[in-house]
Amino acid sequence: MSRTRKPDVCQPTGSAELAMLDVYMPMMKSSAIISAGRLGLFEALVDGPLTAPALAEKIHSSLRGTATLVDFLVAIGYLEKDDDAFANTASTRRWFTSAGQVDYTPGLLWTHEAWAMMGSLAETVRKGEPEQTLWDAMVEKPHLGPLFSAYMGAFAADLGPDLLKHVPVSPDYRRLLDLGGSHGLHSIRFCRHYAQLAAVIVDMPSALTETGPEIDKAGLADRIRLSPGTLQDHDWGDDNDLVFYLSVAHNHSAAENRLAIRQIGESMNPGGLLVIHEYLAETSLDALNAAFRLTLLLETGTQTHRHEDYCEWLTAAGFSAIERIDLEPREKGSLILARR
Ligand SMILES: C[S@@+](CC[C@H](N)C(=O)[O-])C[C@H]1O[C@@H](n2cnc3c(N)ncnc32)[C@H](O)[C@@H]1O
């Protein structure tokens, strides 16, 4: 699908610089898109355009508020207006409704929570680590775990086809170990595709609240088992053929990853395959990677790691045939495959 560029609302329309646009407009843009997600506004337009009064009624909101919000969503390229009716743009339909390729609405609901956390960024920078990690916050506020897992599930829906394409599964493989498997969607996808596989998903209880029902819904309860707990306190068995360590390394320090990769190696059968998905720290960081590292500093006190670091940990753990696959678009991160 071709990409339509949305208006850059941080730029002034005249020639003089207006620095506050860089602060004010991203705030309003994020806030409006998140609010639309929370109100179910994009989903309300999934069956076709609506006038502002009809839309307001459908999302149980005031006409004045709805009309003011949709005007801004048109201005930033999220909605289109034709006569008196408002419609989702193709991109909004694709990314923020159930009719699209991937519905990232859970990302909007999560960002509503992350927004409040981001308020303590200055304090985190001063201290060099978070006052409270995301994992501790999830214990204190139990609604956070399912929200975060649902957001990770949207990423997984987007990444799934890339994984199936790039991960070679031998007919001899039987056991899949999905470390930090959260929503379970990667295990579900691979067990559906490869009838010989059975999976174990290890994650903290806060991440697994909706995973059992998802597995039941997929009809895979006899082949996918949940194993709640932390990676650090876990016995992963010793006959794993395929191990997923997908977007988990950035939640751990270098020392923790080195140890985990060694233990993964010890838990695998010869010829087995380890699959890592990550956002790799390059020598010069692009804005997204630098932003993600700031988020990690605040949420978990960790960071992204370099490709060289993974190679070192993998080689030390006895892995070989290390292969790096950069995904398209690059914002999707990279896969690292390594053979036991
Ligand atoms: C960024 S999410 C990735 C989820 C999933 N693997 C994916 O790719 O969509 C990281 C996951 O790792 C889990 N996790 C982080 N630290 C962990 C630990 N020490 N023990 C167990 N799970 C952990 C989190 O609960 C979360 O579900």
PDBQT file of the ligand as one rigid body, heavy atoms in Angstrom, charges set to zero:
ROOT
HETATM    1  C1  LIG A 401       8.288  -5.910  25.133  1.00  0.00    +0.000 C 
HETATM    2  S1  LIG A 401       7.351  -7.256  25.733  1.00  0.00    +0.000 S 
HETATM    3  C2  LIG A 401       7.467  -8.429  24.383  1.00  0.00    +0.000 C 
HETATM    4  C3  LIG A 401       6.368  -9.452  24.378  1.00  0.00    +0.000 C 
HETATM    5  C4  LIG A 401       6.464 -10.515  23.286  1.00  0.00    +0.000 C 
HETATM    6  N1  LIG A 401       7.635 -11.342  23.415  1.00  0.00    +0.000 N 
HETATM    7  C5  LIG A 401       6.456  -9.879  21.924  1.00  0.00    +0.000 C 
HETATM    8  O1  LIG A 401       7.460  -9.908  21.229  1.00  0.00    +0.000 OA
HETATM    9  O2  LIG A 401       5.409  -9.334  21.544  1.00  0.00    +0.000 OA
HETATM   10  C6  LIG A 401       8.467  -7.956  26.927  1.00  0.00    +0.000 C 
HETATM   11  C7  LIG A 401       7.853  -9.092  27.697  1.00  0.00    +0.000 C 
HETATM   12  O3  LIG A 401       8.870  -9.653  28.521  1.00  0.00    +0.000 OA
HETATM   13  C8  LIG A 401       8.331  -9.866  29.797  1.00  0.00    +0.000 C 
HETATM   14  N2  LIG A 401       9.427  -9.799  30.766  1.00  0.00    +0.000 N 
HETATM   15  C9  LIG A 401      10.264  -8.755  31.007  1.00  0.00    +0.000 A 
HETATM   16  N3  LIG A 401      11.125  -9.066  31.973  1.00  0.00    +0.000 NA
HETATM   17  C10 LIG A 401      10.847 -10.340  32.360  1.00  0.00    +0.000 A 
HETATM   18  C11 LIG A 401      11.388 -11.217  33.335  1.00  0.00    +0.000 A 
HETATM   19  N4  LIG A 401      12.399 -10.849  34.088  1.00  0.00    +0.000 N 
HETATM   20  N5  LIG A 401      10.844 -12.444  33.449  1.00  0.00    +0.000 NA
HETATM   21  C12 LIG A 401       9.794 -12.830  32.673  1.00  0.00    +0.000 A 
HETATM   22  N6  LIG A 401       9.241 -12.042  31.730  1.00  0.00    +0.000 NA
HETATM   23  C13 LIG A 401       9.758 -10.813  31.573  1.00  0.00    +0.000 A 
HETATM   24  C14 LIG A 401       7.305  -8.769  29.988  1.00  0.00    +0.000 C 
HETATM   25  O4  LIG A 401       6.334  -9.103  30.961  1.00  0.00    +0.000 OA
HETATM   26  C15 LIG A 401       6.724  -8.653  28.603  1.00  0.00    +0.000 C 
HETATM   27  O5  LIG A 401       5.616  -9.511  28.431  1.00  0.00    +0.000 OA
ENDROOT
TORSDOF 0
